[in-house]
Amino acid sequence: MGGSVSRPVSAELRRIQLGNALAAFGNGFTMPFLFVYAAQVRKLGDGAAGAVMAVFAAAALLVLPFTGRAIDRRGPLPVAFFGSALAVVGATGFGVSSTAALVLGSSALMGAGVAVLQPTLATMIVWCSTTGTRSRAFATQFFLNNLGLGIGGLLGGLMVDVHRPGSFTVLFAVEAAMFVVLGLVLASVRLPAVERDGGDGASVPQELGRGRGFADGWRTLLRDRSMVLLCVLGFVLFFACYGQFESGLSAYAVEVTRISTSTLGVALAANTAVIVLAQYVVLRWVERRRRSRVVALVGAIWAVAWLAAGASGLVRGAPAVATAFLISTYALFGLGETMLSPTVAPLVADLAPSGFVGQYNSAFALVKQLALSVGPSVGGLLAATGTYAAYIVMLVVCSVSISGLAVWLGRRLAPGQDRAYGSVVVARQDVARESAEAEVHSFV
């Protein structure tokens, strides 16, 4: 990865985002159906199917602490190839496995591969962007990721049939093929290895192999109080939103609000629709605001969302009103997500010292995975005991805590870290110049 890049950096960024979208498309084909596949198609029972999901999460938690230093020492491309290979083997194994041991092994490989890819692709986006273009780059990644997951899930749902095991084999084959394509797309990427924009707007060398290893990377991160605070904030963010989608919130919607599963599907569609329709409109507003204040506003929006969910369970004799409250909950979550995508991931990158971008991205991915593991457990436990009032109160408090933590974090951030708008104008001039260079390059 040494040497300069002849193509404009924006071209490399587009390749990375294309590969990410294709991998998300493949994931969308299978992820919603893993439990059903293990429990009903392979007839392993609900217990084994639950273990499959647990092993998937455990494998991700196991590999993420080591992924960051591998990225920073070897570069993101070799690590991305490794993650893609694990995912290919895992997806293929799912399609042909018939015993509990083989399905669990495939789940471990898949979970590890997908987990490795998350911080690796994020680091590649950082390398191919500047402080001014990074918000738009991560917003585009989030948009394409949701679009890929949505289209994949829709097509997978149309193709799958629990009475035809072969239909699931086709789904896993498609997923494996998408990870192969991801690897091929990334193989065409030539990463800039000389310089990138630092968080303060200055150019800094992209250093590989810095530090003494695993302990050195974590020691550096844990001494960074701003990053530690951001990780705490990230845990609460993911716990209060994504960690509840498939457990406590779904149970509340069905058991308390008493909507049908088809209406729940409409609510989920509303979430996706807001993300797809509003992402770039919101991005233009977010780019001009302090990042900490944007995250604080997300906390307030999500507090309103959880209050709306609570209100949906209190309405009696007006099912249309209750349904509207609940759908608005999912829509408000989507609005908050569009505000976070161009804010949090770029902030992680701008906090990272040169040579530790992979470590910081992996640590934040680990925090996300922890929240996605703890969130459903807590939500499911409260739902199982029927303590829904405590459930709503807990999540309103979490949302308010997000706002408080974000304001606290903002006081610790340097101006260039909290407000990237100062370099956005320059970055857009750079993008325009790169586009002109690309046209000349294609003409020649």
C-alpha positions as CSV (number, residue, x, y, z in Angstrom):
1,M,0.0,0.0,0.0
2,G,2.9,2.3,-0.3
3,G,3.2,4.9,-2.9
4,S,0.8,7.5,-4.3
5,V,-2.5,6.9,-5.8
6,S,-3.0,8.0,-9.4
7,R,-6.8,7.8,-9.4
8,P,-8.7,10.5,-7.3
9,V,-9.3,9.4,-3.8
10,S,-13.0,9.8,-4.2
11,A,-12.9,6.9,-6.8
12,E,-11.4,4.6,-4.2
13,L,-14.1,5.7,-1.7
14,R,-16.8,4.9,-4.1
15,R,-15.4,1.4,-4.6
16,I,-15.3,0.8,-0.8
17,Q,-18.9,2.0,-0.4
18,L,-20.0,-0.2,-3.3
19,G,-18.4,-3.2,-1.7
20,N,-20.0,-2.4,1.7
21,A,-23.5,-2.0,0.0
22,L,-23.1,-5.4,-1.7
23,A,-22.1,-7.1,1.6
24,A,-25.1,-5.5,3.3
25,F,-27.3,-6.8,0.5
26,G,-26.0,-10.3,1.2
27,N,-26.5,-9.9,4.9
28,G,-30.1,-8.8,4.4
29,F,-30.8,-12.0,2.5
30,T,-30.1,-14.2,5.6
31,M,-29.9,-12.3,8.9
32,P,-33.6,-12.1,9.5
33,F,-34.0,-15.8,8.9
34,L,-31.1,-17.4,10.9
35,F,-33.3,-18.3,13.9
36,V,-36.1,-19.8,11.7
37,Y,-33.5,-21.7,9.6
38,A,-31.8,-23.3,12.6
39,A,-35.0,-24.0,14.6
40,Q,-37.5,-25.1,11.8
41,V,-35.6,-25.9,8.7
42,R,-32.7,-27.8,10.2
43,K,-35.1,-28.9,13.1
44,L,-32.6,-28.1,15.8
45,G,-35.2,-26.5,18.1
46,D,-35.5,-23.1,19.6
47,G,-32.7,-23.7,22.2
48,A,-30.1,-24.5,19.5
49,A,-31.4,-21.6,17.4
50,G,-30.9,-19.2,20.3
51,A,-27.4,-20.6,20.7
52,V,-26.7,-19.9,17.1
53,M,-27.5,-16.2,17.6
54,A,-25.5,-16.2,20.9
55,V,-22.4,-17.7,19.2
56,F,-22.6,-15.2,16.4
57,A,-22.5,-12.3,18.9
58,A,-19.8,-14.0,21.1
59,A,-17.5,-14.6,18.1
60,A,-17.8,-10.9,17.3
61,L,-16.9,-9.9,20.8
62,L,-13.9,-12.3,20.8
63,V,-12.3,-11.0,17.6
64,L,-12.9,-7.2,17.9
65,P,-10.4,-6.5,20.7
66,F,-7.6,-7.8,18.5
67,T,-8.8,-6.4,15.1
68,G,-7.8,-2.8,15.7
69,R,-4.1,-3.5,16.2
70,A,-4.1,-5.8,13.2
71,I,-5.5,-3.0,11.0
72,D,-3.0,-0.5,12.3
73,R,0.0,-2.8,11.9
74,R,-0.9,-4.5,8.6
75,G,-3.2,-2.0,7.0
76,P,-6.9,-2.4,6.5
77,L,-6.9,-4.3,3.2
78,P,-5.3,-7.6,4.4
79,V,-7.6,-7.6,7.4
80,A,-10.6,-7.0,5.1
81,F,-9.6,-9.9,2.9
82,F,-9.4,-12.1,6.1
83,G,-12.8,-11.0,7.3
84,S,-14.4,-11.6,3.9
85,A,-12.9,-15.1,3.7
86,L,-14.3,-15.9,7.2
87,A,-17.7,-14.6,6.1
88,V,-17.7,-16.6,2.9
89,V,-16.8,-19.9,4.7
90,G,-19.4,-19.1,7.4
91,A,-22.2,-18.4,4.9
92,T,-21.4,-21.5,2.8
93,G,-21.3,-23.6,5.9
94,F,-24.7,-22.4,7.0
95,G,-26.2,-23.5,3.6
96,V,-24.9,-27.1,3.8
97,S,-24.8,-27.7,7.6
98,S,-27.3,-30.2,9.0
99,T,-26.1,-30.7,12.6
100,A,-26.0,-28.4,15.5
101,A,-22.2,-28.5,15.7
102,L,-21.8,-27.5,12.1
103,V,-24.4,-24.7,12.3
104,L,-22.8,-23.3,15.4
105,G,-19.4,-23.4,13.8
106,S,-20.7,-21.6,10.8
107,S,-22.3,-19.0,13.0
108,A,-19.0,-18.4,14.8
109,L,-17.1,-17.9,11.5
110,M,-19.8,-15.6,10.1
111,G,-20.0,-13.5,13.3
112,A,-16.2,-13.2,13.4
113,G,-16.0,-12.3,9.7
114,V,-18.7,-9.6,9.8
115,A,-17.3,-8.1,13.0
116,V,-13.8,-7.9,11.5
117,L,-15.2,-6.1,8.4
118,Q,-17.0,-3.3,10.3
119,P,-13.9,-1.4,11.7
120,T,-11.8,-2.4,8.6
121,L,-14.2,-0.7,6.2
122,A,-14.6,2.2,8.5
123,T,-10.8,2.7,8.6
124,M,-10.6,2.5,4.8
125,I,-13.2,5.2,4.6
126,V,-11.1,7.3,7.0
127,W,-8.0,6.8,4.9
128,C,-9.9,7.9,1.7
129,S,-11.6,11.0,3.3
130,T,-10.6,14.2,5.0
131,T,-12.1,15.9,8.0
132,G,-14.4,17.9,5.7
133,T,-15.6,15.0,3.6
134,R,-15.8,12.3,6.3
135,S,-19.3,13.1,7.5
136,R,-20.7,12.7,4.0
137,A,-18.7,9.5,3.4
138,F,-20.0,7.9,6.5
139,A,-23.6,9.1,5.9
140,T,-23.4,7.5,2.4
141,Q,-22.1,4.3,3.9
142,F,-25.0,4.2,6.4
143,F,-27.5,5.0,3.6
144,L,-26.2,2.3,1.3
145,N,-25.9,-0.2,4.2
146,N,-29.6,0.3,5.1
147,L,-30.7,0.2,1.5
148,G,-28.7,-3.0,0.9
149,L,-30.1,-4.7,4.1
150,G,-33.7,-3.6,3.2
151,I,-33.6,-4.8,-0.4
152,G,-31.8,-8.0,0.6
153,G,-34.4,-8.7,3.4
154,L,-37.3,-8.0,1.0
155,L,-36.0,-10.3,-1.7
156,G,-35.0,-13.0,0.8
157,G,-38.4,-13.0,2.3
158,L,-40.0,-13.5,-1.1
159,M,-37.7,-16.4,-2.0
160,V,-37.5,-18.3,1.3
161,D,-39.9,-21.2,2.2
162,V,-39.5,-23.1,5.4
163,H,-40.8,-26.2,3.6
164,R,-38.1,-26.0,1.0
165,P,-34.6,-26.2,2.7
166,G,-33.1,-25.6,-0.7
167,S,-34.5,-22.1,-0.8
168,F,-32.3,-21.3,2.3
169,T,-29.3,-22.8,0.6
170,V,-29.8,-20.4,-2.2
171,L,-30.0,-17.5,0.2
172,F,-26.7,-18.4,1.9
173,A,-25.1,-19.0,-1.5
174,V,-26.1,-15.4,-2.5
175,E,-24.6,-14.1,0.8
176,A,-21.4,-16.0,0.3
177,A,-21.2,-14.6,-3.3
178,M,-21.6,-11.1,-2.1
179,F,-18.7,-11.4,0.3
180,V,-16.6,-12.8,-2.6
181,V,-17.6,-9.8,-4.6
182,L,-16.7,-7.5,-1.7
183,G,-13.2,-9.0,-1.6
184,L,-12.8,-8.6,-5.4
185,V,-14.0,-4.9,-5.2
186,L,-11.6,-4.2,-2.4
187,A,-8.8,-5.8,-4.3
188,S,-9.2,-3.0,-6.9
189,V,-8.8,-0.3,-4.2
190,R,-5.5,1.5,-4.0
191,L,-5.5,3.2,-0.6
192,P,-3.6,6.5,-0.1
193,A,-0.7,5.6,2.2
194,V,1.1,8.9,2.4
195,E,-1.2,11.4,4.1
196,R,-4.7,12.0,5.4
197,D,-6.3,15.0,7.2
198,G,-5.9,15.0,10.9
199,G,-8.7,16.0,13.3
200,D,-7.2,19.5,13.6
201,G,-7.2,20.0,9.8
202,A,-3.4,19.3,9.5
203,S,-2.0,16.5,7.3
204,V,-0.4,13.7,9.2
205,P,1.5,10.6,8.0
206,Q,-0.5,7.3,7.8
207,E,1.7,5.1,9.9
208,L,1.6,1.3,10.0
209,G,3.2,-0.8,12.7
210,R,3.3,2.0,15.2
211,G,3.3,0.9,18.9
212,R,4.4,-2.2,20.6
213,G,1.3,-4.3,20.0
214,F,-2.0,-5.2,21.5
215,A,-1.5,-3.7,25.0
216,D,0.0,-0.5,23.6
217,G,-3.0,0.2,21.5
218,W,-5.5,-0.3,24.3
219,R,-3.3,1.7,26.7
220,T,-3.3,4.6,24.3
221,L,-7.0,4.5,23.9
222,L,-7.8,4.2,27.6
223,R,-5.7,7.2,28.4
224,D,-7.8,9.2,25.9
225,R,-10.6,10.4,28.2
226,S,-12.6,11.9,25.3
227,M,-12.6,8.6,23.5
228,V,-13.6,6.7,26.7
229,L,-16.4,9.1,27.2
230,L,-17.5,8.7,23.6
231,C,-17.5,4.9,24.1
232,V,-19.8,5.2,27.1
233,L,-22.0,7.5,25.1
234,G,-22.0,5.0,22.2
235,F,-23.0,2.2,24.5
236,V,-26.0,4.1,25.7
237,L,-26.9,5.1,22.1
238,F,-26.9,1.5,20.8
239,F,-28.5,0.1,23.9
240,A,-31.4,2.6,23.8
241,C,-32.2,2.1,20.1
242,Y,-30.8,-0.8,18.1
243,G,-30.6,-3.0,21.1
244,Q,-34.4,-2.8,21.6
245,F,-35.6,-3.2,18.0
246,E,-35.9,-7.0,17.9
247,S,-36.6,-7.6,21.6
248,G,-38.3,-5.2,24.1
249,L,-39.8,-2.7,21.6
250,S,-41.3,-5.4,19.4
251,A,-42.7,-7.2,22.5
252,Y,-44.1,-3.9,23.8
253,A,-45.8,-3.2,20.4
254,V,-47.5,-6.6,20.2
255,E,-48.3,-7.2,23.9
256,V,-49.1,-3.7,25.2
257,T,-50.0,-1.5,22.1
258,R,-51.6,-4.7,20.7
259,I,-50.8,-4.1,17.1
260,S,-50.6,-6.9,14.6
261,T,-47.3,-8.3,13.3
262,S,-48.1,-6.8,9.9
263,T,-48.5,-3.4,11.4
264,L,-45.2,-3.9,13.2
265,G,-43.7,-4.5,9.7
266,V,-45.2,-1.1,8.6
267,A,-43.5,0.6,11.6
268,L,-40.1,-1.0,10.6
269,A,-40.7,0.2,7.1
270,A,-41.3,3.7,8.3
271,N,-38.0,3.6,10.1
272,T,-36.2,2.6,6.9
273,A,-38.2,5.1,4.8
274,V,-37.1,8.0,7.0
275,I,-33.5,6.9,6.7
276,V,-33.6,6.6,2.9
277,L,-35.6,9.8,2.3
278,A,-34.1,12.1,4.9
279,Q,-30.4,11.1,5.1
280,Y,-29.0,13.7,2.7
281,V,-31.4,16.4,3.7
282,V,-30.4,15.9,7.4
283,L,-26.7,15.7,6.3
284,R,-26.7,19.3,5.0
285,W,-28.0,20.5,8.3
286,V,-25.7,18.4,10.4
287,E,-22.6,19.5,8.5
288,R,-23.0,23.0,9.9
289,R,-23.6,22.1,13.5
290,R,-21.4,21.0,16.4
291,R,-21.3,17.3,16.6
292,S,-21.9,17.1,20.3
293,R,-25.0,19.3,20.0
294,V,-26.3,17.1,17.2
295,V,-25.9,14.0,19.4
296,A,-27.6,15.8,22.3
297,L,-30.5,16.6,20.0
298,V,-30.7,12.9,19.1
299,G,-31.1,12.1,22.8
300,A,-34.0,14.5,23.0
301,I,-35.7,13.1,19.9
302,W,-35.4,9.5,21.2
303,A,-36.8,10.5,24.5
304,V,-39.9,11.8,22.7
305,A,-39.9,8.6,20.7
306,W,-40.0,6.4,23.8
307,L,-42.7,8.7,25.4
308,A,-44.7,8.1,22.2
309,A,-44.2,4.4,22.6
310,G,-45.4,4.7,26.2
311,A,-48.4,6.7,25.1
312,S,-49.3,4.0,22.5
313,G,-49.8,1.6,25.3
314,L,-52.1,3.9,27.3
315,V,-54.6,4.7,24.6
316,R,-57.7,2.6,25.0
317,G,-60.5,2.4,22.5
318,A,-58.6,4.3,19.7
319,P,-56.3,1.7,18.0
320,A,-55.6,4.1,15.1
321,V,-54.1,6.7,17.5
322,A,-52.1,4.0,19.3
323,T,-50.8,2.7,16.0
324,A,-49.8,6.3,14.9
325,F,-47.9,6.8,18.2
326,L,-46.0,3.5,17.7
327,I,-45.2,4.2,14.0
328,S,-44.0,7.6,15.0
329,T,-41.6,6.0,17.5
330,Y,-39.9,4.0,14.8
331,A,-39.9,7.0,12.5
332,L,-38.2,9.2,15.1
333,F,-35.6,6.6,15.7
334,G,-34.9,6.7,12.0
335,L,-34.5,10.5,12.1
336,G,-32.0,10.2,15.0
337,E,-30.1,7.5,13.1
338,T,-29.7,9.9,10.1
339,M,-28.2,12.5,12.4
340,L,-25.8,10.0,14.0
341,S,-24.3,8.5,10.9
342,P,-22.5,11.6,9.7
343,T,-21.5,12.5,13.3
344,V,-20.3,9.7,15.6
345,A,-18.1,7.6,13.2
346,P,-16.2,10.7,11.9
347,L,-15.7,11.8,15.5
348,V,-14.1,8.5,16.4
349,A,-11.8,8.9,13.4
350,D,-10.9,12.5,14.3
351,L,-10.1,11.5,17.9
352,A,-7.7,8.8,16.9
353,P,-4.0,9.6,16.8
354,S,-2.1,8.7,13.7
355,G,-1.4,5.0,13.6
356,F,-4.4,4.1,15.9
357,V,-7.4,4.7,13.6
358,G,-8.0,0.9,13.4
359,Q,-7.8,0.6,17.2
360,Y,-10.3,3.3,17.8
361,N,-12.7,2.0,15.2
362,S,-12.5,-1.5,16.5
363,A,-13.0,-0.3,20.1
364,F,-16.1,1.6,19.1
365,A,-17.4,-1.5,17.1
366,L,-16.8,-3.6,20.3
367,V,-18.9,-1.1,22.3
368,K,-21.6,-1.4,19.7
369,Q,-21.6,-5.2,19.8
370,L,-21.7,-5.2,23.6
371,A,-24.7,-2.9,23.6
372,L,-26.4,-5.1,20.9
373,S,-25.8,-8.1,23.2
374,V,-26.9,-6.6,26.5
375,G,-29.8,-4.5,25.1
376,P,-32.0,-7.4,23.8
377,S,-31.3,-9.4,27.0
378,V,-32.4,-6.5,29.3
379,G,-35.4,-5.7,27.0
380,G,-36.4,-9.3,26.7
381,L,-36.2,-9.9,30.5
382,L,-38.4,-6.9,31.3
383,A,-40.8,-8.0,28.6
384,A,-40.9,-11.5,29.9
385,T,-41.8,-10.2,33.4
386,G,-44.3,-7.8,32.1
387,T,-42.7,-4.7,33.7
388,Y,-43.3,-2.5,30.7
389,A,-43.7,0.7,32.6
390,A,-40.2,0.3,34.1
391,Y,-39.0,-0.6,30.6
392,I,-40.3,2.7,29.1
393,V,-39.0,4.8,32.0
394,M,-35.5,3.1,31.7
395,L,-35.2,4.0,28.1
396,V,-36.5,7.6,28.5
397,V,-33.8,8.0,31.2
398,C,-31.2,6.5,28.8
399,S,-32.2,8.9,26.1
400,V,-31.9,11.9,28.4
401,S,-28.5,10.6,29.5
402,I,-27.5,10.6,25.8
403,S,-28.1,14.4,25.8
404,G,-26.2,14.9,29.0
405,L,-23.2,12.8,28.0
406,A,-23.1,14.5,24.6
407,V,-22.9,18.0,26.2
408,W,-20.2,16.8,28.6
409,L,-18.2,15.3,25.7
410,G,-18.6,18.6,23.7
411,R,-16.8,20.4,26.5
412,R,-13.8,18.1,26.1
413,L,-13.5,18.3,22.3
414,A,-11.2,20.6,20.4
415,P,-13.0,23.0,18.0
416,G,-11.8,21.0,15.0
417,Q,-13.1,17.8,16.4
418,D,-16.5,19.1,17.5
419,R,-17.2,21.3,14.5
420,A,-15.9,20.0,11.2
421,Y,-17.7,22.6,9.1
422,G,-14.7,24.9,8.9
423,S,-13.1,22.3,6.5
424,V,-16.2,21.3,4.7
425,V,-16.0,24.2,2.2
426,V,-12.4,23.5,1.4
427,A,-13.2,19.8,1.2
428,R,-16.0,20.5,-1.4
429,Q,-13.4,22.4,-3.4
430,D,-11.1,19.4,-3.2
431,V,-14.0,17.1,-4.4
432,A,-14.7,19.4,-7.3
433,R,-11.0,19.3,-8.2
434,E,-10.9,15.6,-8.0
435,S,-14.0,15.2,-10.2
436,A,-12.3,17.4,-12.8
437,E,-9.1,15.2,-12.5
438,A,-11.3,12.1,-12.9
439,E,-12.8,13.4,-16.1
440,V,-9.4,14.2,-17.5
441,H,-8.2,10.8,-16.4
442,S,-11.1,9.0,-18.1
443,F,-10.6,11.1,-21.3
444,V,-6.9,10.2,-21.5
